[in-house]
Structures are given as structure tokens and as C-alpha cells.
């Protein structure tokens, strides 16, 4: 596998890098470490004299390259191979270009960077990535000393289109041999119009897909989708939450809405966004 790890050298980005190293070590994957420097677009194409005369951009570039090389050394000491990518210009466009050059299987990134407040879940670059880039993304919010997935949960509106995303979720977690797989849908009086009996039947369909696991299904009652997911994670000690980011998934709006900071602020569980 190829893992893409965007970094702005913040603490949360370091957490994501460490998690990516653990995944890479377990899966024999290669890490691509990417940084978008705050220098004029196209600076890399300037002549040597032009670069030397732009002292600010030169110093930013040298500092960023040293930090990328330091991360590469850390990966090597962990037995993980890596490649560094130092770019200028637009953060998202650079990722899109990298994906066209390299078959990236998973993006591992922090929930926010240097400009994000500590309690926020989705920083601007993270939000743009999961909205626009059609590659699965693992969002890390806190340090993962040992990335072990004992209990995992897939949150779903139980749309049949999300069954493919659930299969992708299972494909990822099987590497870690989870003891429990939970399929979760939230029962609120305002969110679902379908009768409970229909939702329970849909949950059974999802459970069949995970028949090789100890799989439990839940139609979890709460006053809102956000609080239901948060309470379930806390009550069941969930190590990883998966969700489909397919365009027609109604729960997608919850994770991209203004209440997402409140939701994830109460849980340190990583979130796997299924985008393909």
C-alpha cells in the first residue's frame, strides 16, 4: 500500500505521521510525506539566482526540507520506507496531482493543523481533503501510542449504496483483526422517517456482510445524530469510527456541519472516511 501523510509539522500532524508509521509497519506500506510550503507558486521552477535572491522563500524551503528529512529518518528507524514531497501553491491541488502520479490507498492526516484550535475536529485543509479528494482518509485527533483496533464501529444511514463503503471499511480493519465490529444507526424522531422495523431489517443486511466477524448492530436512540454517535463511542470504547463520504450519504452533512467540533471533541477515536 501507499500512504499519503500531509504535514504542517504541528503536533497533531506528528500524531498522524506516527499512526501512519504503525500502519505502514504492519502492512509493509510505503509512506509519502507531503508538505505545502508558504512560498510563491512555481518557486521551485525559478533559476538558482532568483531563488537565492528571495531570502524569505529560500529560508522557508530549507527549513521545511530539513523537517521532512527528519521525519523520513524517523520512519527509516522504524523500518518504514518513505518519500518526501515539498510543494508550493495550493494544498489541495498538490494532493490531487500526487494522486495522479502515485496510487495512494489511504490518506492519514491530523484533524487540524497549526491554525486550528485544539478542540476543533476538522481544520480547513482536512475538511477540503475529505470533501474533494476521492480517496479513503483516516483522520487522527490524538496520539495513538499503539494503533490497535479491538472495537470498531461503522456509522450508517443504512442506505444500500453504503454497503460497498462498509465492505471497504471491513477490508481495512481486517488487517488489525478486531474483536468486535459494530454497525450503528441513530434513531431520532426528527432524522429518520423509516419505521424501526425497516431499519432493523437493513441492519441485518449489513450484519450479513460482516459474517466473518463478531458483529453487533444497533439502532441507537438519542436526541440527535451527533450525540448518539458520541454516546455510543463512549459507552462501547470504540477504537475506530468508519463512515461513508459518498455524495448521497445524508450523514455526510452531519460530519461537515457546524456541530462536528462538538461531536469529536468528546472522543479521541480516529475516523475513517470512506471516499471510494
N, C-alpha and C positions, 0 to 999 in steps of 0.2 A: 504494500500500500504506500501511497504518497500522502503525507500530511502537510497541510499548509498552516503555518503559525504566524499570523500577523503580530507585530510587537511595536509598541511605542516606548519600550523599556520601563514601563510602570510596574508597580508591584503586582497588580492583577494580571498583567501580560506575562510576568515571570511565572505566576501560578499556572497560566495556560501552557507556557513552554514546558514546565516541569511535568504537567499532566501528559502533554504530547510525547515527551521522552518516555514516560512509563508505558504509554500505548504502543509507541514505536518499538520499544524493547520487547514487549510481549508479542507483537505481531510481525517483527522483523521488517518494520516500515522505514522509509526514508523521510526525513523532515526537511521541509523548505521554510526557512526563516525569512520573513519579509518585513521590511521597514520602509515606510514612505516618509522621506525626509522633507523638512520645511524649507526647500530651496526652489528656485525658479524651474518650471518645467523645461526639459530639454537641456538642463545644465550639463548633463553627462556628455552631450554631443559638442560642447564648446571646445575650442582649442586649448592647449595647455596654458598658454599665456593668458587667455581670457579667464580660465579657472583660477589661476594664481592671483589675478588682479581682483577677483571677487573674494575678499578675505572672509567675509561672514559665511558665505555658502561653502567655501573651502573648509573652514573650521567645523561647520555643522556636519559636512560629509565625512571628514576624518574622524570626528567623534562617534558618529553613527556606525561607521565601518569597524572601528575598534570594539564597540559594544556588540556588534553582530559576530565578530570573530571570537569574542569572549564567550558568547552563547554557543557558538559552534564548538569551541574547546570543551565546554561543559557537556555537550551532547556526546562528543567523542569519548570523554572519560566515562560516560555512562554506557558506552558500547553502541551508540546510535549514530548512524551516518546522517549528514545534513549538508544542505546547500544554502548559501545566503543570497538574498536578493535585496539590493539597495536601490530604491526608485525615488523619483521626484514626481510632482504633479498630483493627479487625482488619485486618492486612496483606492476607490472602488474600480476605476478604470484599470489601474495596475493589476488588481486581483483578477479582473476579467481577462486581461492579456496573459497573465500567468496560467490561468486555467486553460487557455487555448494552446499554450506551449507544453503544459505538463498535465498528465491525467491525475488530477487531485481527487482523492477518495473522501477526504474529510478535512474540514477547516476547524482548527482548535483555537479559540480566542477568548480573551477576557471579556467580562460583561461590560466593562467601561475602562477608559484609559486615564491619562493624566488629567484631562479636562473634566472627567465625570466625578460627581460626588460619590463618596464611598457607599452611600445607601442606595444608589441608583443601580438598576439592573442593566438596562440597555443604554449604552453610550451611543453617540451618533454614528460612529463607524460600524459598530456591531449591528445596530439596527439596519443600516443601509445594506450590510452584507447579507443578513438573513432575509431581507425583503427582496433584494435584486439578484443575488447570486444563487443559481440553481444547483448548489452542492450542499450536501449534509454538513451541518455545523454543530460543533459541541461548544456550548457556552459555559465558561468557568467563572465562578463568583468568588471562590475562596481557595485557600491552599488545600491540595489533595495529597496528603503525605503518602497515602497508599491508595491508588485508584482501583479499588476492589468493588465490584458490583454484586452485592449479595441480594438486594431487593431493588427491583426496577419497576417503574410504572409507565404505561403509555396512556396519555390523556386523549380522549377522542369524543367527537360528537356522534360517533358510530355510523357515519356515512360510509357506504360501501366503497367509495373511492379511497378511503383511508386504510383499507385493508392492505393495500400494496405498501403503504408507508409503515404499517405495523410489521409487515414481513421484513422490511429494511431495518427497522428497529431491532427485531429479533436477530437478524444477521449480524448486527454489530455487537449486541450484548452476549451472544453465544461464545464469543472469544473469552469472556470472563466467567462463564459457567454460573449464572445467577441461580440462587436457591429458590427465589420466588419471582414470578412475573405477574404484575397486576395490570388489569385493563380497567380504566377509570372513566366514567361519565358522570357528570354532575346533574343532579335532579333539583331544579329550582322551578318555582311556579311560573316565573316570567321567561325562562330561557327556552325550554322545550315545549313544543305543542303536541308531541307524540305521546300517546298513553304509555304508562310504565311497562305494560306487558309487551309492547313493541320494542322498547328499549332493552328489556331483559332478553328478548329473543335475539336482538342484534349483538348483545354481549356474548351470547352463546356462540354466535358465528365467529367472533373474534377469538374465543377460547379454543375453538377447534383448530385455528391456525397455529396456536401455541401448544398443541397437544403433547409435544415432547418435553414440556416444562411443567413444573407445578404452577399452574396458572389460576389466579383468582380474579373474578370480575366483580365490579362494584358500580351500583347506581347510587352514588353518594349524595345524600340530601344535605343541602346547605342553602343559605340565603343568597349567595352569589357564586358564580363560577370561580372567581378569584379566591374567595375564602374557602370554597370547597376543596380546590386543589391544594391550597396551603395547609388546611387542616388535615387532609389525607396524608400529605407528605410527612407532617409532624407525627401523626398517630402511628404510621407504619414504618417510620425510619427509612424512608426511600433514599437510595443512593444515587439514582439517576431518573430523571423525568424525560420521557420522549413525547414529542408532539409533531404532527404533520403540519408543514407550512405550504401545502398545496393551495393554489389560489382560491379554491372554493370552500376551504375549510372555515366554518364560522368561528371556531375557537381562535383562529389566527388573529382575529380582531382584538381578542382579549389580550393576547401577548404583545400586540403592538400598540395597545391603547395606553391611556394615561395612568391606569391603575397597575400596570405591570411592575413598577418600582415597589409598590406596597406588597404585591404577591411574593416576589422573590426575595425581598428584604427580610422575610421571616423564615427563609430556608437557604441553607448553603448548598443544596443539591444542584449538581450540574444539570443543564438542559440540553438534550439532543434534538436539534431541529431537523426534521426530515424534509428535504427540499427536492428530492427526485424520486 
